[in-house]
Amino acid sequence: MIVEIRNVNFVNKGAELMLHAILQRVSQEWPDTKFVMVARKSAPYLQRARLGLYQKSLRDIRGISIPEIGSLIPVALRKTYGLILDSELDVILDASGFAYGDQWGKVNTITMAKATKRWKSRGTKVILLPQAFGPFTSTAIRNAIKSVADHADLIYAREPMSYQYLVEAVGERPNIKMAPDFTNLVDGIVPNDFNTEQNRFCVVPNYRMIDKTSPEISAAYIPFLVSCTKYLQHKGAKPFILIHEGENDLRLAQQVNSALDKEIEIVRESDPLKIKGILGTCEGTLGSRFHGLVSALSQGVPSLGTGWSHKYQMLFDSYHFSEGTLTPLLTSEDVFKKIDMIVDEASKNDICERITHSAIAQKQMAKKMWDEVFKEILP
């Protein structure tokens, strides 16, 4: 079986964690599966090669379908270099995370609509794994997502609001279901050199809080992180900053650190499994990266989250801790009350119990999703 994994990369550690989750689970079910990715700047050869991923022959450039040039290469040579044609794919697993909806413009959804129609005509199974969707207010995007729904075998919304956006755009359909983020099933690895005594409370910045939010929230974000970190230091919580994606997040971390009276450690880790392992050792987190929050909450770590889309509030609702979300526009007094809630023992224990119980249920739903996927691929 040849499976293409779409829209994952090695820059965003949440996307890379989804890649590992797919490789682990599908390989358990079908050990002989060949996995394929498209080469791009965010998915370079060396990193793909380490995971045994095959190279897909280019078919689409910025939404424009082009002839499959790889078909001109002799079969023996394609096998030698691990080149897979689009026409050879058996299954498409789309793990976009959040790519289809108004916030991303029309190209992503239109490209997926054209590709899904092509794959369906060949009998290729097309499954959109749990992700955020919508809203779909643009006519072009609504038409495109309807085409995706017409031709995909399964589409999983990650939470109720995304499901509602889909249903409003395309109507209720048996191939549209809901399931949680599936990285909750992946075990983390604690790095040998991580100082668990010095680093107890994790702060995870996200540049999207600057470029995907209103001017008011964008301007308030860094001062908000500085204020929170200073208060965590005051509480003796031993905060540190963890980089979950790239240079933009690092710059935010450095700006926060330079505004502190006493600088804290900035941890950079390239392995998403180790990032999850680090988060699992913490006594609490304050984060703006979605998969950083999933990694913490799924391991029973009490967390507070700021976000730039509906997916953050939906995540906390699913862990029965809706009060865990906050915004940089809150007063310092209200923010400090939220921090006290997950730091002070009296309230922290109740929250830990709530999210741990919810994590068990979330993992059961993720397992059920994979069972449905495997049944759809090979009934």
Buried (B, 14 or more C-beta within 10 A) or exposed (E): BBBBBBBBBBBBBBBBBBBBBBBEBBEEBBEEBBBBBBEEEBBEEEBBEEBEBBBBBEBBEEBEEEEBEBEEBEEEEBEEEBBBBBBBBBBBBBBBBBBBBBEEEBBBBBBBBBBBBBBBEEEBBBBBBBBBBBBBEBEBBBBBBBBBBBBBBBBBBBBEBBBBBBBEBBEEEEBBBBBBBBBBBBEBBBBEEBEEEEBBBBBBBBBBBBEBBEEEBBBBBBBBBBBBBBBBBEBEBBBBBBBBBBEBBBEBBBBBBEBEEEEBBBBEBEBBBBBBBBBBBBBBBBBBBBBBBBBBBBBBBBBBBBBBBBBBBBBBBBBBBEEBBBBBBBEEEEBBEBBBBBBEEEEBEEBBEBBBEBBEEBBEBBBEBBEBBBEBBEE
